[in-house]
Amino acid sequence: MNKTDKSTKPILYVGIGASAGGLEALEDLIANMPIDTGMAFIIVQHLSPDYKSMMVELLSQKTKMKVMKIENGMDALPDTVYLIPPKKNLTIFHSKLLLTDHVRDSRLNLPIDIFFQSLALDQTDKAVGIILSGTGSDGTLGIKAIKEQGGLVIVQELASSKFDGMPKNAIASGFVD
């Protein structure tokens, strides 16, 4: 079987975390990614709960890979881009993408950390974490978990980030490759 055979599991599971200013970075990343890498690309972006996301349509214009909104329990397949829906948190278990409702309470919700930590535990050295433009520190705990399991961590350059809070916090952690 070749690496693009849809019956195979991805060779790597690439979690991509983005927030403010992340759309352009996501579009650039997806547009420049070969379409037959054998990897699954799972995007966790901070989304307004009241905003109708057009991400599937926008990213579909940038790649020939299949781009889809995540549905609870679906398998992550190679050469596919997955997008978290609004008002949800995401985890992965046995390569299945699992959604839970984001409960609005007084606690800070860190959806990138939640996903990256589960990705590290589920995929160990087949996990890749990418932090793109955004404010705050979401993703920093998640990249630590990925590195501890032997995975790879990549962060957008500060100079190209519209908002450098997330990349700066990730770099300061010392866990970036």
N, C-alpha and C positions, 0 to 999 in steps of 0.2 A: 504494500500500500504506500502511496506517496503522501507527503505531508499535507496535501489539501483534500484528501479523502475525508468526507464529512462524517464517516463512521468512526473515525479516530478521535482521540482526545487531543486537545491542543498541546503543542510542545511546551508552551509557556502561557501563563495566565497573567495578562497585563492589566493591573488596576491603575486607572488614571483618575487622579483627584484634581478638581478645578473649582474655582469660585469666581469672584469678581474679576472681570477681564479675561476669563478663561476661554471664552468662545473662540476668539481669534487663534489662540494657542492650540486649542483642540482641532480647529479646522486645518491649521498648518500641519500639525502632527499627522492627522488622518490622511490629508492630501498627499503627504510625502512618504507614507508607509506603503511598501509593496503589498499587493493584494493577496499574495500566496505565501505568507510567512509561516503558516501553521499555528499562529498564536490567536488567542481570544483576547479582545480588547474590551474591558469593562469600565465604563465611565461613571464615576460618582461625582456629580456636580451639585453644588448648592443651588437649589431652585426655590423660587418663591412659591409658597403653597397655593397662591391664588393666580399664578401665571400659567397660561397654556403654553407649554413648551413646544417649539418648532424644531427641536434639535434633530429629530430623526430626519426631517426633510432637509435641514441645512447640511448635516454631515453626509447625507446620501448624495448630495451634489458634489462632494469632494472626493469620493472613492467609489470603486466598483465592488468593494466588500459589502456584504449584507449589513445594514444598520437597522437595529430594532429596539423597541422599548422592552425592558425586561418584564416577563410575566413570572409569577411565583412558581418555583419548581422546575423551570426550564434548565436544560443542560447547556453549559457553555461549550460552544463548538468552535473549531478553528476558523480563521479568516472571517470572523464576524465581529461587529462592533455592537456592544450592548449599552443601553442607556437606562439609568435609574429613573423611575417615574417620580413626579412630585409627591410629597407627603409620605415618603417611604424611606426606610432604612434597608440596607442590603447586606446579606452575608452569603457565604458559599460553603457548602458541605457536600463532600463526595462529588465535586464538580457541578452541583446543582445550585442555581441562583435562587436564594430565598429572600422574599420581601416580608417586611413587617411594617405595620403602621407606625409612623412617627407620632408619638404621644406628645402633645404640646403641654409642657409643664414648666416649672422654674429651672429645670436642669438644662445645661447647654447641650445641644445635640451636635455630635461630631460624626457625621455619616461616613466621611473618608476614613477616619480612624477605625470605626466599626467594621467597615468592609476590609480594609487592609489587614487588620488583626485576624479576621476570619480567613482571609486569603493566605496569610502566612501559615496558619495552623493546618489548613486544608491542603495546600499545594507545596509547602516547604520550599525547596530549592527551585521549584518551577514557578514561583511567584515573582512578579516584577511590580514595583510600585513607582509610579510617575507622579510627581507633584508639579502642577502648573500654577499659573497666576491665581492669586486670591489673598484675602486678608485673613488675619488670625493665624492659628497654629494647627488647624485640623489637618491630619495626615502625619504629623510628627510622631505620635505614639505608634501609628500603624507602620511607618517605615522602620522603626526600631524593631518591631515584631518580624517584619520581612527579613531584615538583616540577620536577626538572631536565628532564623530558620535557614539561612544560606541563600536567600533570594537576592535580587538586584534592585537597587534604588537609583532613580534618575530624577533630577530636578531641573526645571526650566531656569535658564540663566537670569539673574536678577535684572540685567540691563534690558531684556526683552519682555519682562513681566510688567503688565499694566499695573498690577498691585503685587508688591513683592513680599508681603507678610508671610504667606504660606511657604514660598520657596526659601525665604531668609530663615525662618524657624527650622525648616527641614535641614538646611545646610548647617546651621548652628548645632544641630543634634550630633553631628559627626558620623551619621549613618549613611551618607550619600556616596555612591560610587562615582 
